[in-house]
């Protein structure tokens, strides 16, 4: 969870990253959490609700890492010959 917040701060630095930051928030709250809250209780009962939150956090973490790797590739390399 902390990693996701740090990435949102990283992406909020520039306007281009604002869309990515919003996307990362939506991944956890809407794209992964809501379907998990609907599906898991059918299979696991009340435990499905409790497991939905850490699973949604893990999905958001994986998506955040993928987005970060893509963003890091687009940052130009600085020649550090000193």
Secondary structure, 3 states (H helix, E strand, C coil): CHHHHHHHHHHCCCHHHHHHHHHHHHHHHHHHHHHHHHHHHHHHCHHHHHHHHHHHHHHHHHHHHHHHHHHHHHCCCCCCCC
